[in-house]
Amino acid sequence: MSRANYAEALRRLLGHEGGYANHPSDPGGPTKFGITLADYRKYVKPNATAADMRAIRIEEAEAIYRKHYWNALRCDDLPAGVDYAVFDYGVNSGIARAARVLRRALGLSAGAVDEEALAAARAADAGGLVTAICEERIAFLKRLKTWPVFGAGWSRRVAEVRAAALAMARLRGAEVAAPATQARAAPAQSPQKPVVRRPVGWIARVAAAVAALMVAAQALDGARAVALALIFAAAAAAAVVGWRYWRRRRHEEI
């Protein structure tokens, strides 16, 4: 879904439409923010005048676009990129034509943007659908008698809409693909058990020290008793130190 695209689509639309205009070759007559006099009379004020058109506030135009164009074309439910292409086409050439062109690009019969069209749009390639809509749009505009007057501006607008809509479609595609890629890449991890080191090394060291002292004691004839006492004292001290060191290391690792 592309509900979040409305703000960006509207910003781009208003950039193309501009402020108040009343071009003699424009059949829409007085226009402001892309809202024609006929549409303003239809949606807001039945007896509106050119002066009323000049007074339209941007917030009023935004509300009209949201309700009578974006919502009417079900753009919240269209794929990203397709929503913008259909919305801009609807504003420029009417929502009935935009809906008809979308359905034609999907291989459907004429009608509104209904559940059938939404399902087909979601199953289609968004980039290809954007391209088809914009190509039909420029072909239609070239057939209008006002093409010599407005053709350059229309060509630029459709090209910019197409580029932006394709970028939206690609961005959405990347966002959808990223979680799946990350899920495949993440290796399964099993819980790690704490490693407990046994004091085997210290026991061996103490035993070796005791053996060495006993050998040294046997070489001391006159002071064998003293040597034996020293042996046991050293062995006991080494054992205590070794045991305390092992306990401290085990506590840190757990």
Buried (B, 14 or more C-beta within 10 A) or exposed (E): BBEEBBEBBBEBBBEBBEEEBBEEEBEBBBBBBBBBBBBBBEBBEEEBEEEBBEEBEEEBBBEBBBEBBBEBBBBBBBBBBBBBBBBBBBBBBEBBBBBBBBBBBBEBEEEBBEEBBBEBBEEBEBBEBBBBBBEBBBEBBEEBEEEEBBBEEBBEBBEBBBEBBBBBBBEBBEEEEEEEEEEEEEEEEEEEEEEEEEBEEBBEBBEEBBEEBEEEBEEEEEEEEEBBEBBEEBBEEBBEEBBEEBEEEBEEEE
